[in-house]
């Protein structure tokens, strides 16, 4: 057994990229993944985007109801259409799933579950009850939430690309303090009439850098946990 296989996985590096155009980040993610090798550290890229709609590989463009003047970009992630904009935490996961973990390889299904759990635990720290929905990727406000009018609303989205060699990019978004109107111009993630909410609307005021780091640290922990 090699020394590498005996070594616990290192924490992914947190990379603060600030506010950046989506296309620039998209190109950089692919270039990073093309160039990485077995020794390249995993990274979590923390980004805030100007307004943009993005389409997954199988997305139906009819779910874009009215783009207005917001750019629409085709990507190579999974999923349908979503919106990114100021006041939203976006974290891209540049991870090699082939690397040794204490329970063996971190396969795609478990990888997604750990990402979702990081979102749930981050929201829980702000007293917001987030839950999964079967067949609907992302995190939603629990039906037990005190804010009755927002029960079932989507607060976080997830879309990934996992290459055949086990390397991932794209990632997740968490709505913190946004202009939510552009979500009404699409069928978010392909669901007509799906309500979308942010933390501020639910009464939680938190600075974006604080929310970024809180979520990034949960991801670091859960992606390397036993």
C-alpha positions as CSV (number, residue, x, y, z in Angstrom):
1,X,0.0,0.0,0.0
2,X,1.4,3.4,-0.9
3,X,2.1,6.2,1.5
4,X,-0.5,8.3,-0.3
5,X,-3.2,5.8,0.5
6,X,-2.4,5.9,4.2
7,X,-2.6,9.7,4.3
8,X,-5.9,11.3,5.3
9,X,-7.3,13.6,2.6
10,X,-6.2,17.2,2.9
11,X,-8.7,19.9,3.4
12,X,-9.7,21.5,0.1
13,X,-8.1,24.9,-0.3
14,X,-10.4,27.9,0.0
15,X,-9.8,30.3,-2.9
16,X,-11.5,33.8,-2.7
17,X,-12.2,35.0,-6.2
18,X,-14.4,37.9,-5.4
19,X,-17.0,39.2,-7.9
20,X,-16.3,37.7,-11.3
21,X,-18.1,37.3,-14.6
22,X,-19.6,33.8,-14.9
23,X,-18.0,33.0,-18.3
24,X,-14.5,33.9,-16.9
25,X,-15.0,31.5,-13.9
26,X,-16.5,28.8,-16.1
27,X,-13.4,28.9,-18.4
28,X,-11.1,28.9,-15.4
29,X,-12.7,25.9,-13.9
30,X,-12.3,23.8,-17.0
31,X,-8.7,25.0,-17.5
32,X,-7.9,24.0,-13.9
33,X,-9.5,20.6,-14.3
34,X,-7.7,20.0,-17.6
35,X,-4.4,20.8,-16.1
36,X,-4.6,19.1,-12.7
37,X,-2.8,15.8,-11.9
38,X,-2.9,13.4,-9.0
39,X,-0.9,15.8,-6.9
40,X,-3.0,18.9,-7.5
41,X,-4.7,20.1,-4.3
42,X,-8.5,20.2,-4.3
43,X,-9.9,23.7,-4.1
44,X,-13.2,25.4,-3.2
45,X,-13.7,28.6,-5.2
46,X,-15.8,31.3,-3.5
47,X,-17.4,33.6,-6.1
48,X,-20.1,36.3,-6.4
49,X,-21.4,36.7,-9.9
50,X,-23.1,39.6,-11.7
51,X,-26.6,38.7,-12.9
52,X,-26.6,35.6,-15.1
53,X,-28.8,32.7,-16.1
54,X,-27.1,29.4,-16.7
55,X,-28.3,26.3,-18.5
56,X,-27.4,22.7,-17.7
57,X,-26.6,20.2,-20.4
58,X,-30.1,18.9,-20.6
59,X,-31.9,22.1,-19.9
60,X,-35.1,23.1,-21.8
61,X,-34.7,26.7,-22.9
62,X,-38.5,27.1,-22.7
63,X,-38.0,27.3,-18.9
64,X,-36.4,30.7,-19.5
65,X,-39.6,32.7,-19.5
66,X,-38.2,36.2,-20.0
67,X,-34.4,36.8,-19.8
68,X,-34.8,40.6,-20.0
69,X,-31.2,41.9,-20.3
70,X,-29.6,39.2,-18.2
71,X,-27.0,37.0,-20.1
72,X,-27.9,33.4,-20.7
73,X,-25.0,31.0,-20.8
74,X,-24.9,27.3,-21.8
75,X,-22.8,25.2,-19.4
76,X,-21.7,21.6,-19.1
77,X,-23.1,20.9,-15.6
78,X,-26.1,18.8,-14.8
79,X,-29.5,20.3,-14.1
80,X,-31.8,22.9,-15.7
81,X,-31.8,26.7,-15.7
82,X,-30.8,28.7,-12.6
83,X,-29.9,32.3,-11.7
84,X,-26.8,33.7,-10.1
85,X,-26.5,37.3,-8.9
86,X,-25.1,39.6,-6.3
87,X,-25.8,38.7,-2.7
88,X,-25.6,34.9,-3.4
89,X,-22.9,32.6,-2.2
90,X,-21.5,30.5,-5.0
91,X,-18.9,27.8,-4.3
92,X,-17.3,25.7,-7.0
93,X,-15.9,22.4,-6.0
94,X,-12.7,21.4,-7.8
95,X,-12.4,17.9,-6.2
96,X,-10.7,14.7,-7.3
97,X,-13.1,11.9,-6.2
98,X,-10.5,9.2,-6.8
99,X,-8.5,10.2,-3.8
100,X,-8.3,8.0,-0.7
101,X,-10.9,8.7,2.0
102,X,-11.2,6.8,5.3
103,X,-14.3,5.1,3.9
104,X,-12.8,4.5,0.5
105,X,-13.5,6.5,-2.6
106,X,-16.0,9.3,-2.2
107,X,-18.4,8.4,-4.9
108,X,-20.8,10.7,-6.7
109,X,-23.9,10.0,-4.7
110,X,-22.2,10.4,-1.4
111,X,-20.4,13.5,-2.7
112,X,-23.8,15.1,-3.5
113,X,-25.2,14.1,-0.1
114,X,-22.3,15.7,1.7
115,X,-22.7,18.9,-0.2
116,X,-26.4,19.0,0.7
117,X,-25.6,18.3,4.3
118,X,-23.1,21.2,4.4
119,X,-25.9,23.5,3.2
120,X,-28.4,22.1,5.7
121,X,-25.9,22.5,8.6
122,X,-25.0,26.0,7.5
123,X,-28.6,27.1,7.4
124,X,-29.2,25.4,10.8
125,X,-26.5,27.5,12.3
126,X,-28.7,30.5,11.5
127,X,-31.9,28.8,12.8
128,X,-33.2,28.1,9.3
129,X,-34.5,24.6,8.7
130,X,-33.4,23.3,5.3
131,X,-34.3,19.9,3.8
132,X,-33.8,17.8,0.8
133,X,-36.6,16.9,-1.6
134,X,-36.6,13.6,-3.4
135,X,-35.9,14.0,-7.1
136,X,-35.4,17.8,-6.8
137,X,-31.7,18.7,-6.3
138,X,-31.0,21.6,-3.9
139,X,-32.2,22.6,-0.5
140,X,-35.7,23.8,0.5
141,X,-37.2,25.4,3.5
142,X,-38.8,22.8,5.7
143,X,-42.6,22.5,6.0
144,X,-42.0,23.0,9.8
145,X,-40.4,26.4,9.2
146,X,-42.1,29.2,11.2
147,X,-42.3,31.4,8.1
148,X,-45.4,29.6,6.8
149,X,-45.6,31.5,3.5
150,X,-42.1,30.3,2.5
151,X,-42.4,26.7,3.4
152,X,-41.1,24.5,0.5
153,X,-39.3,27.5,-1.1
154,X,-35.9,26.8,-2.6
155,X,-33.0,28.5,-0.9
156,X,-30.0,26.7,-2.4
157,X,-29.2,25.1,-5.8
158,X,-26.7,22.4,-6.8
159,X,-25.3,21.5,-10.2
160,X,-22.1,19.5,-10.9
161,X,-19.9,18.2,-13.6
162,X,-18.1,14.9,-12.8
163,X,-15.6,13.9,-15.5
164,X,-14.9,10.3,-16.3
165,X,-11.6,10.6,-14.4
166,X,-13.5,11.5,-11.2
167,X,-12.6,15.2,-11.2
168,X,-15.4,17.6,-10.5
169,X,-16.3,21.3,-11.1
170,X,-19.3,23.6,-10.9
171,X,-21.0,23.5,-7.5
172,X,-23.7,25.1,-5.4
173,X,-25.3,28.4,-4.6
174,X,-27.0,29.7,-1.5
175,X,-29.3,32.7,-1.5
176,X,-28.3,35.2,1.2
177,X,-29.5,38.7,0.3
178,X,-30.5,39.0,-3.3
179,X,-32.9,40.6,-5.7
180,X,-35.1,37.6,-6.1
181,X,-37.2,39.0,-9.0
182,X,-35.1,37.3,-11.8
183,X,-36.1,33.9,-10.4
184,X,-39.6,34.7,-11.4
185,X,-38.4,35.1,-15.0
186,X,-37.5,31.4,-15.2
187,X,-38.9,28.1,-14.0
188,X,-36.1,27.5,-11.4
189,X,-34.5,24.1,-12.0
190,X,-37.3,23.4,-14.5
191,X,-40.2,23.7,-11.9
192,X,-42.9,26.1,-12.9
193,X,-44.0,28.3,-10.1
194,X,-41.3,27.2,-7.7
195,X,-40.9,29.8,-5.0
196,X,-37.3,30.9,-4.3
197,X,-36.2,32.7,-1.1
198,X,-33.1,34.1,0.5
199,X,-31.9,34.3,4.1
200,X,-32.6,38.0,4.4
201,X,-36.3,37.5,3.5
202,X,-36.4,34.9,6.3
203,X,-35.2,37.4,8.8
204,X,-31.5,36.5,8.8
205,X,-29.1,39.4,8.1
206,X,-25.6,38.1,7.5
207,X,-22.7,39.5,5.5
208,X,-21.9,37.6,2.4
209,X,-18.2,36.9,3.3
210,X,-19.4,35.4,6.6
211,X,-21.9,33.1,4.9
212,X,-19.3,32.2,2.3
213,X,-16.8,31.0,4.9
214,X,-19.3,29.3,7.1
215,X,-20.4,27.2,4.2
216,X,-16.9,26.6,2.9
217,X,-15.7,25.4,6.3
218,X,-18.7,23.0,6.5
219,X,-17.8,21.6,3.1
220,X,-14.1,21.2,4.1
221,X,-15.1,19.2,7.1
222,X,-17.8,17.0,5.5
223,X,-15.8,16.3,2.3
224,X,-12.9,14.9,4.3
225,X,-14.8,13.4,7.3
226,X,-14.7,9.7,8.1
